Structure formats: C-alpha cells, structure tokens
Amino acid sequence: MEGEGDKLILTEEIVEPPKYNASNRTKVKLTDEIMDKIDFYLEENEKKI
C-alpha cells in the first residue's frame, strides 16, 4: 500500500522524545515581581473555576 510508509514515519516522529537545544539559553532569576505575577494568575484561575 502506498501510504503505509508515510504512516510509519509519521508515527515514529510522534512517539520519539522531543529534542531540545538548551545550550544557548540564559538563566533567569526568580524575582519577587515574577512571584507576584504568578500569584496573580493563580488567583485568576481559581476565580474561573
């Protein structure tokens, strides 16, 4: 069948683990400002439930 090979390749791509390149990422410090934003969004989510 013509599409069987394509299906097999697609299935293999879906189930293989993702590949990430984290070598050029910079570290970000967790600040009080960021914590405040996280708390705000968590509270907003609680109101929606």
mmCIF file as Biopython writes it, N, C-alpha, C and O atoms, coordinates in Angstrom:
data_model
#
loop_
_atom_site.group_PDB
_atom_site.id
_atom_site.type_symbol
_atom_site.label_atom_id
_atom_site.label_alt_id
_atom_site.label_comp_id
_atom_site.label_asym_id
_atom_site.label_entity_id
_atom_site.label_seq_id
_atom_site.pdbx_PDB_ins_code
_atom_site.Cartn_x
_atom_site.Cartn_y
_atom_site.Cartn_z
_atom_site.occupancy
_atom_site.B_iso_or_equiv
_atom_site.auth_seq_id
_atom_site.auth_asym_id
_atom_site.pdbx_PDB_model_num
ATOM 1   N N  . MET A ? 1  ? 0.837   -1.191 0.000  1.0 0.0 1  A 1 
ATOM 2   C CA . MET A ? 1  ? 0.000   0.000  0.000  1.0 0.0 1  A 1 
ATOM 3   C C  . MET A ? 1  ? 0.875   1.244  0.000  1.0 0.0 1  A 1 
ATOM 4   O O  . MET A ? 1  ? 1.931   1.276  0.631  1.0 0.0 1  A 1 
ATOM 5   N N  . GLU A ? 2  ? 0.437   2.236  -0.693 1.0 0.0 2  A 1 
ATOM 6   C CA . GLU A ? 2  ? 1.259   3.408  -0.929 1.0 0.0 2  A 1 
ATOM 7   C C  . GLU A ? 2  ? 1.489   4.261  0.320  1.0 0.0 2  A 1 
ATOM 8   O O  . GLU A ? 2  ? 2.611   4.726  0.522  1.0 0.0 2  A 1 
ATOM 9   N N  . GLY A ? 3  ? 0.492   4.487  1.158  1.0 0.0 3  A 1 
ATOM 10  C CA . GLY A ? 3  ? 0.606   5.386  2.303  1.0 0.0 3  A 1 
ATOM 11  C C  . GLY A ? 3  ? 1.136   4.744  3.568  1.0 0.0 3  A 1 
ATOM 12  O O  . GLY A ? 3  ? 1.337   5.444  4.560  1.0 0.0 3  A 1 
ATOM 13  N N  . GLU A ? 4  ? 1.370   3.444  3.577  1.0 0.0 4  A 1 
ATOM 14  C CA . GLU A ? 4  ? 1.825   2.748  4.779  1.0 0.0 4  A 1 
ATOM 15  C C  . GLU A ? 4  ? 3.179   3.268  5.264  1.0 0.0 4  A 1 
ATOM 16  O O  . GLU A ? 4  ? 3.377   3.446  6.465  1.0 0.0 4  A 1 
ATOM 17  N N  . GLY A ? 5  ? 4.104   3.509  4.347  1.0 0.0 5  A 1 
ATOM 18  C CA . GLY A ? 5  ? 5.422   4.023  4.734  1.0 0.0 5  A 1 
ATOM 19  C C  . GLY A ? 5  ? 5.333   5.394  5.359  1.0 0.0 5  A 1 
ATOM 20  O O  . GLY A ? 5  ? 6.023   5.684  6.336  1.0 0.0 5  A 1 
ATOM 21  N N  . ASP A ? 6  ? 4.477   6.250  4.794  1.0 0.0 6  A 1 
ATOM 22  C CA . ASP A ? 6  ? 4.288   7.591  5.337  1.0 0.0 6  A 1 
ATOM 23  C C  . ASP A ? 6  ? 3.692   7.529  6.740  1.0 0.0 6  A 1 
ATOM 24  O O  . ASP A ? 6  ? 4.093   8.286  7.624  1.0 0.0 6  A 1 
ATOM 25  N N  . LYS A ? 7  ? 2.733   6.626  6.942  1.0 0.0 7  A 1 
ATOM 26  C CA . LYS A ? 7  ? 2.110   6.478  8.252  1.0 0.0 7  A 1 
ATOM 27  C C  . LYS A ? 7  ? 3.128   6.010  9.278  1.0 0.0 7  A 1 
ATOM 28  O O  . LYS A ? 7  ? 3.129   6.483  10.414 1.0 0.0 7  A 1 
ATOM 29  N N  . LEU A ? 8  ? 3.993   5.085  8.888  1.0 0.0 8  A 1 
ATOM 30  C CA . LEU A ? 8  ? 5.001   4.566  9.798  1.0 0.0 8  A 1 
ATOM 31  C C  . LEU A ? 8  ? 5.985   5.668  10.195 1.0 0.0 8  A 1 
ATOM 32  O O  . LEU A ? 8  ? 6.338   5.792  11.368 1.0 0.0 8  A 1 
ATOM 33  N N  . ILE A ? 9  ? 6.425   6.457  9.231  1.0 0.0 9  A 1 
ATOM 34  C CA . ILE A ? 9  ? 7.351   7.553  9.514  1.0 0.0 9  A 1 
ATOM 35  C C  . ILE A ? 9  ? 6.698   8.574  10.440 1.0 0.0 9  A 1 
ATOM 36  O O  . ILE A ? 9  ? 7.324   9.031  11.396 1.0 0.0 9  A 1 
ATOM 37  N N  . LEU A ? 10 ? 5.462   8.932  10.169 1.0 0.0 10 A 1 
ATOM 38  C CA . LEU A ? 10 ? 4.750   9.894  10.998 1.0 0.0 10 A 1 
ATOM 39  C C  . LEU A ? 10 ? 4.586   9.374  12.419 1.0 0.0 10 A 1 
ATOM 40  O O  . LEU A ? 10 ? 4.785   10.119 13.378 1.0 0.0 10 A 1 
ATOM 41  N N  . THR A ? 11 ? 4.224   8.107  12.560 1.0 0.0 11 A 1 
ATOM 42  C CA . THR A ? 11 ? 4.060   7.509  13.878 1.0 0.0 11 A 1 
ATOM 43  C C  . THR A ? 11 ? 5.375   7.528  14.643 1.0 0.0 11 A 1 
ATOM 44  O O  . THR A ? 11 ? 5.389   7.834  15.835 1.0 0.0 11 A 1 
ATOM 45  N N  . GLU A ? 12 ? 6.463   7.210  13.988 1.0 0.0 12 A 1 
ATOM 46  C CA . GLU A ? 12 ? 7.769   7.226  14.645 1.0 0.0 12 A 1 
ATOM 47  C C  . GLU A ? 12 ? 8.132   8.636  15.110 1.0 0.0 12 A 1 
ATOM 48  O O  . GLU A ? 12 ? 8.689   8.805  16.195 1.0 0.0 12 A 1 
ATOM 49  N N  . GLU A ? 13 ? 7.825   9.638  14.306 1.0 0.0 13 A 1 
ATOM 50  C CA . GLU A ? 13 ? 8.129   11.017 14.688 1.0 0.0 13 A 1 
ATOM 51  C C  . GLU A ? 13 ? 7.280   11.466 15.870 1.0 0.0 13 A 1 
ATOM 52  O O  . GLU A ? 13 ? 7.742   12.240 16.709 1.0 0.0 13 A 1 
ATOM 53  N N  . ILE A ? 14 ? 6.058   10.991 15.938 1.0 0.0 14 A 1 
ATOM 54  C CA . ILE A ? 14 ? 5.173   11.391 17.036 1.0 0.0 14 A 1 
ATOM 55  C C  . ILE A ? 14 ? 5.633   10.796 18.359 1.0 0.0 14 A 1 
ATOM 56  O O  . ILE A ? 14 ? 5.589   11.479 19.382 1.0 0.0 14 A 1 
ATOM 57  N N  . VAL A ? 15 ? 6.071   9.551  18.365 1.0 0.0 15 A 1 
ATOM 58  C CA . VAL A ? 15 ? 6.391   8.873  19.620 1.0 0.0 15 A 1 
ATOM 59  C C  . VAL A ? 15 ? 7.831   9.066  20.071 1.0 0.0 15 A 1 
ATOM 60  O O  . VAL A ? 15 ? 8.158   8.714  21.204 1.0 0.0 15 A 1 
ATOM 61  N N  . GLU A ? 16 ? 8.700   9.609  19.232 1.0 0.0 16 A 1 
ATOM 62  C CA . GLU A ? 16 ? 10.076  9.785  19.682 1.0 0.0 16 A 1 
ATOM 63  C C  . GLU A ? 16 ? 10.162  10.978 20.623 1.0 0.0 16 A 1 
ATOM 64  O O  . GLU A ? 16 ? 9.409   11.940 20.471 1.0 0.0 16 A 1 
ATOM 65  N N  . PRO A ? 17 ? 11.081  10.928 21.606 1.0 0.0 17 A 1 
ATOM 66  C CA . PRO A ? 17 ? 11.183  12.024 22.571 1.0 0.0 17 A 1 
ATOM 67  C C  . PRO A ? 17 ? 11.586  13.333 21.883 1.0 0.0 17 A 1 
ATOM 68  O O  . PRO A ? 17 ? 12.314  13.313 20.891 1.0 0.0 17 A 1 
ATOM 69  N N  . PRO A ? 18 ? 11.116  14.466 22.407 1.0 0.0 18 A 1 
ATOM 70  C CA . PRO A ? 18 ? 11.465  15.750 21.799 1.0 0.0 18 A 1 
ATOM 71  C C  . PRO A ? 18 ? 12.950  16.040 21.949 1.0 0.0 18 A 1 
ATOM 72  O O  . PRO A ? 18 ? 13.599  15.561 22.879 1.0 0.0 18 A 1 
ATOM 73  N N  . LYS A ? 19 ? 13.474  16.826 21.029 1.0 0.0 19 A 1 
ATOM 74  C CA . LYS A ? 19 ? 14.880  17.212 21.064 1.0 0.0 19 A 1 
ATOM 75  C C  . LYS A ? 19 ? 14.961  18.702 21.356 1.0 0.0 19 A 1 
ATOM 76  O O  . LYS A ? 19 ? 14.458  19.525 20.591 1.0 0.0 19 A 1 
ATOM 77  N N  . TYR A ? 20 ? 15.593  19.036 22.462 1.0 0.0 20 A 1 
ATOM 78  C CA . TYR A ? 20 ? 15.734  20.429 22.858 1.0 0.0 20 A 1 
ATOM 79  C C  . TYR A ? 20 ? 17.197  20.831 22.823 1.0 0.0 20 A 1 
ATOM 80  O O  . TYR A ? 20 ? 18.075  20.055 23.203 1.0 0.0 20 A 1 
ATOM 81  N N  . ASN A ? 21 ? 17.450  22.030 22.370 1.0 0.0 21 A 1 
ATOM 82  C CA . ASN A ? 21 ? 18.799  22.571 22.416 1.0 0.0 21 A 1 
ATOM 83  C C  . ASN A ? 21 ? 18.802  23.680 23.458 1.0 0.0 21 A 1 
ATOM 84  O O  . ASN A ? 21 ? 18.397  24.809 23.180 1.0 0.0 21 A 1 
ATOM 85  N N  . ALA A ? 22 ? 19.263  23.349 24.656 1.0 0.0 22 A 1 
ATOM 86  C CA . ALA A ? 22 ? 19.279  24.313 25.748 1.0 0.0 22 A 1 
ATOM 87  C C  . ALA A ? 22 ? 20.672  24.902 25.955 1.0 0.0 22 A 1 
ATOM 88  O O  . ALA A ? 22 ? 20.914  25.561 26.966 1.0 0.0 22 A 1 
ATOM 89  N N  . SER A ? 23 ? 21.578  24.678 25.029 1.0 0.0 23 A 1 
ATOM 90  C CA . SER A ? 23 ? 22.959  25.108 25.219 1.0 0.0 23 A 1 
ATOM 91  C C  . SER A ? 23 ? 23.123  26.625 25.197 1.0 0.0 23 A 1 
ATOM 92  O O  . SER A ? 23 ? 24.057  27.148 25.806 1.0 0.0 23 A 1 
ATOM 93  N N  . ASN A ? 24 ? 22.237  27.340 24.510 1.0 0.0 24 A 1 
ATOM 94  C CA . ASN A ? 24 ? 22.406  28.792 24.413 1.0 0.0 24 A 1 
ATOM 95  C C  . ASN A ? 24 ? 21.372  29.563 25.235 1.0 0.0 24 A 1 
ATOM 96  O O  . ASN A ? 24 ? 21.190  30.762 25.023 1.0 0.0 24 A 1 
ATOM 97  N N  . ARG A ? 25 ? 20.705  28.905 26.151 1.0 0.0 25 A 1 
ATOM 98  C CA . ARG A ? 25 ? 19.722  29.599 26.998 1.0 0.0 25 A 1 
ATOM 99  C C  . ARG A ? 25 ? 20.420  30.287 28.162 1.0 0.0 25 A 1 
ATOM 100 O O  . ARG A ? 25 ? 21.415  29.793 28.693 1.0 0.0 25 A 1 
ATOM 101 N N  . THR A ? 26 ? 19.877  31.439 28.546 1.0 0.0 26 A 1 
ATOM 102 C CA . THR A ? 26 ? 20.415  32.138 29.702 1.0 0.0 26 A 1 
ATOM 103 C C  . THR A ? 26 ? 19.530  31.871 30.903 1.0 0.0 26 A 1 
ATOM 104 O O  . THR A ? 26 ? 18.322  31.681 30.768 1.0 0.0 26 A 1 
ATOM 105 N N  . LYS A ? 27 ? 20.135  31.859 32.071 1.0 0.0 27 A 1 
ATOM 106 C CA . LYS A ? 27 ? 19.372  31.632 33.289 1.0 0.0 27 A 1 
ATOM 107 C C  . LYS A ? 27 ? 18.605  32.893 33.644 1.0 0.0 27 A 1 
ATOM 108 O O  . LYS A ? 27 ? 19.090  34.006 33.441 1.0 0.0 27 A 1 
ATOM 109 N N  . VAL A ? 28 ? 17.401  32.707 34.178 1.0 0.0 28 A 1 
ATOM 110 C CA . VAL A ? 28 ? 16.571  33.826 34.601 1.0 0.0 28 A 1 
ATOM 111 C C  . VAL A ? 28 ? 16.329  33.682 36.089 1.0 0.0 28 A 1 
ATOM 112 O O  . VAL A ? 28 ? 15.959  32.611 36.570 1.0 0.0 28 A 1 
ATOM 113 N N  . LYS A ? 29 ? 16.540  34.760 36.808 1.0 0.0 29 A 1 
ATOM 114 C CA . LYS A ? 29 ? 16.372  34.734 38.257 1.0 0.0 29 A 1 
ATOM 115 C C  . LYS A ? 29 ? 14.903  34.940 38.616 1.0 0.0 29 A 1 
ATOM 116 O O  . LYS A ? 29 ? 14.229  35.799 38.048 1.0 0.0 29 A 1 
ATOM 117 N N  . LEU A ? 30 ? 14.420  34.147 39.562 1.0 0.0 30 A 1 
ATOM 118 C CA . LEU A ? 30 ? 13.048  34.285 40.037 1.0 0.0 30 A 1 
ATOM 119 C C  . LEU A ? 30 ? 13.000  35.432 41.031 1.0 0.0 30 A 1 
ATOM 120 O O  . LEU A ? 30 ? 13.550  35.341 42.129 1.0 0.0 30 A 1 
ATOM 121 N N  . THR A ? 31 ? 12.338  36.513 40.639 1.0 0.0 31 A 1 
ATOM 122 C CA . THR A ? 31 ? 12.276  37.715 41.472 1.0 0.0 31 A 1 
ATOM 123 C C  . THR A ? 31 ? 10.921  37.816 42.160 1.0 0.0 31 A 1 
ATOM 124 O O  . THR A ? 31 ? 9.991   37.075 41.841 1.0 0.0 31 A 1 
ATOM 125 N N  . ASP A ? 32 ? 10.824  38.738 43.102 1.0 0.0 32 A 1 
ATOM 126 C CA . ASP A ? 32 ? 9.551   38.979 43.787 1.0 0.0 32 A 1 
ATOM 127 C C  . ASP A ? 32 ? 8.482   39.447 42.800 1.0 0.0 32 A 1 
ATOM 128 O O  . ASP A ? 32 ? 7.309   39.099 42.938 1.0 0.0 32 A 1 
ATOM 129 N N  . GLU A ? 33 ? 8.889   40.232 41.812 1.0 0.0 33 A 1 
ATOM 130 C CA . GLU A ? 33 ? 7.945   40.716 40.794 1.0 0.0 33 A 1 
ATOM 131 C C  . GLU A ? 33 ? 7.346   39.542 40.017 1.0 0.0 33 A 1 
ATOM 132 O O  . GLU A ? 33 ? 6.140   39.513 39.768 1.0 0.0 33 A 1 
ATOM 133 N N  . ILE A ? 34 ? 8.169   38.593 39.640 1.0 0.0 34 A 1 
ATOM 134 C CA . ILE A ? 34 ? 7.683   37.420 38.914 1.0 0.0 34 A 1 
ATOM 135 C C  . ILE A ? 34 ? 6.784   36.583 39.812 1.0 0.0 34 A 1 
ATOM 136 O O  . ILE A ? 34 ? 5.750   36.088 39.365 1.0 0.0 34 A 1 
ATOM 137 N N  . MET A ? 35 ? 7.170   36.420 41.082 1.0 0.0 35 A 1 
ATOM 138 C CA . MET A ? 35 ? 6.333   35.664 42.022 1.0 0.0 35 A 1 
ATOM 139 C C  . MET A ? 35 ? 4.961   36.317 42.181 1.0 0.0 35 A 1 
ATOM 140 O O  . MET A ? 35 ? 3.945   35.628 42.267 1.0 0.0 35 A 1 
ATOM 141 N N  . ASP A ? 36 ? 4.938   37.654 42.220 1.0 0.0 36 A 1 
ATOM 142 C CA . ASP A ? 36 ? 3.660   38.372 42.324 1.0 0.0 36 A 1 
ATOM 143 C C  . ASP A ? 36 ? 2.779   38.097 41.102 1.0 0.0 36 A 1 
ATOM 144 O O  . ASP A ? 36 ? 1.571   37.898 41.230 1.0 0.0 36 A 1 
ATOM 145 N N  . LYS A ? 37 ? 3.398   38.088 39.915 1.0 0.0 37 A 1 
ATOM 146 C CA . LYS A ? 37 ? 2.636   37.800 38.698 1.0 0.0 37 A 1 
ATOM 147 C C  . LYS A ? 37 ? 2.093   36.372 38.719 1.0 0.0 37 A 1 
ATOM 148 O O  . LYS A ? 37 ? 0.947   36.135 38.340 1.0 0.0 37 A 1 
ATOM 149 N N  . ILE A ? 38 ? 2.910   35.431 39.159 1.0 0.0 38 A 1 
ATOM 150 C CA . ILE A ? 38 ? 2.466   34.038 39.241 1.0 0.0 38 A 1 
ATOM 151 C C  . ILE A ? 38 ? 1.292   33.921 40.197 1.0 0.0 38 A 1 
ATOM 152 O O  . ILE A ? 38 ? 0.291   33.277 39.881 1.0 0.0 38 A 1 
ATOM 153 N N  . ASP A ? 39 ? 1.411   34.547 41.378 1.0 0.0 39 A 1 
ATOM 154 C CA . ASP A ? 39 ? 0.313   34.520 42.353 1.0 0.0 39 A 1 
ATOM 155 C C  . ASP A ? 39 ? -0.959  35.135 41.781 1.0 0.0 39 A 1 
ATOM 156 O O  . ASP A ? 39 ? -2.055  34.615 41.993 1.0 0.0 39 A 1 
ATOM 157 N N  . PHE A ? 40 ? -0.813  36.240 41.059 1.0 0.0 40 A 1 
ATOM 158 C CA . PHE A ? 40 ? -1.967  36.902 40.455 1.0 0.0 40 A 1 
ATOM 159 C C  . PHE A ? 40 ? -2.684  35.963 39.487 1.0 0.0 40 A 1 
ATOM 160 O O  . PHE A ? 40 ? -3.906  35.824 39.539 1.0 0.0 40 A 1 
ATOM 161 N N  . TYR A ? 41 ? -1.914  35.319 38.600 1.0 0.0 41 A 1 
ATOM 162 C CA . TYR A ? 41 ? -2.531  34.428 37.618 1.0 0.0 41 A 1 
ATOM 163 C C  . TYR A ? 41 ? -3.126  33.185 38.266 1.0 0.0 41 A 1 
ATOM 164 O O  . TYR A ? 41 ? -4.142  32.676 37.793 1.0 0.0 41 A 1 
ATOM 165 N N  . LEU A ? 42 ? -2.527  32.696 39.318 1.0 0.0 42 A 1 
ATOM 166 C CA . LEU A ? 42 ? -3.109  31.557 40.034 1.0 0.0 42 A 1 
ATOM 167 C C  . LEU A ? 42 ? -4.448  31.945 40.664 1.0 0.0 42 A 1 
ATOM 168 O O  . LEU A ? 42 ? -5.403  31.169 40.632 1.0 0.0 42 A 1 
ATOM 169 N N  . GLU A ? 43 ? -4.511  33.140 41.232 1.0 0.0 43 A 1 
ATOM 170 C CA . GLU A ? 43 ? -5.772  33.621 41.814 1.0 0.0 43 A 1 
ATOM 171 C C  . GLU A ? 43 ? -6.832  33.802 40.731 1.0 0.0 43 A 1 
ATOM 172 O O  . GLU A ? 43 ? -7.997  33.465 40.943 1.0 0.0 43 A 1 
ATOM 173 N N  . GLU A ? 44 ? -6.439  34.330 39.576 1.0 0.0 44 A 1 
ATOM 174 C CA . GLU A ? 44 ? -7.377  34.500 38.465 1.0 0.0 44 A 1 
ATOM 175 C C  . GLU A ? 44 ? -7.926  33.145 38.008 1.0 0.0 44 A 1 
ATOM 176 O O  . GLU A ? 44 ? -9.114  33.023 37.712 1.0 0.0 44 A 1 
ATOM 177 N N  . ASN A ? 45 ? -7.072  32.144 37.954 1.0 0.0 45 A 1 
ATOM 178 C CA . ASN A ? 45 ? -7.513  30.817 37.551 1.0 0.0 45 A 1 
ATOM 179 C C  . ASN A ? 45 ? -8.490  30.233 38.560 1.0 0.0 45 A 1 
ATOM 180 O O  . ASN A ? 45 ? -9.450  29.564 38.179 1.0 0.0 45 A 1 
ATOM 181 N N  . GLU A ? 46 ? -8.256  30.477 39.830 1.0 0.0 46 A 1 
ATOM 182 C CA . GLU A ? 46 ? -9.165  29.973 40.876 1.0 0.0 46 A 1 
ATOM 183 C C  . GLU A ? 46 ? -10.542 30.612 40.732 1.0 0.0 46 A 1 
ATOM 184 O O  . GLU A ? 46 ? -11.553 29.950 40.965 1.0 0.0 46 A 1 
ATOM 185 N N  . LYS A ? 47 ? -10.598 31.876 40.354 1.0 0.0 47 A 1 
ATOM 186 C CA . LYS A ? 47 ? -11.888 32.568 40.185 1.0 0.0 47 A 1 
ATOM 187 C C  . LYS A ? 47 ? -12.671 31.970 39.016 1.0 0.0 47 A 1 
ATOM 188 O O  . LYS A ? 47 ? -13.901 31.970 39.035 1.0 0.0 47 A 1 
ATOM 189 N N  . LYS A ? 48 ? -11.978 31.465 38.008 1.0 0.0 48 A 1 
ATOM 190 C CA . LYS A ? 48 ? -12.631 30.924 36.824 1.0 0.0 48 A 1 
ATOM 191 C C  . LYS A ? 48 ? -13.243 29.557 37.070 1.0 0.0 48 A 1 
ATOM 192 O O  . LYS A ? 48 ? -14.134 29.129 36.337 1.0 0.0 48 A 1 
ATOM 193 N N  . ILE A ? 49 ? -12.771 28.879 38.089 1.0 0.0 49 A 1 
ATOM 194 C CA . ILE A ? 49 ? -13.263 27.512 38.346 1.0 0.0 49 A 1 
ATOM 195 C C  . ILE A ? 49 ? -14.593 27.518 39.038 1.0 0.0 49 A 1 
ATOM 196 O O  . ILE A ? 49 ? -15.145 26.456 39.326 1.0 0.0 49 A 1 
#
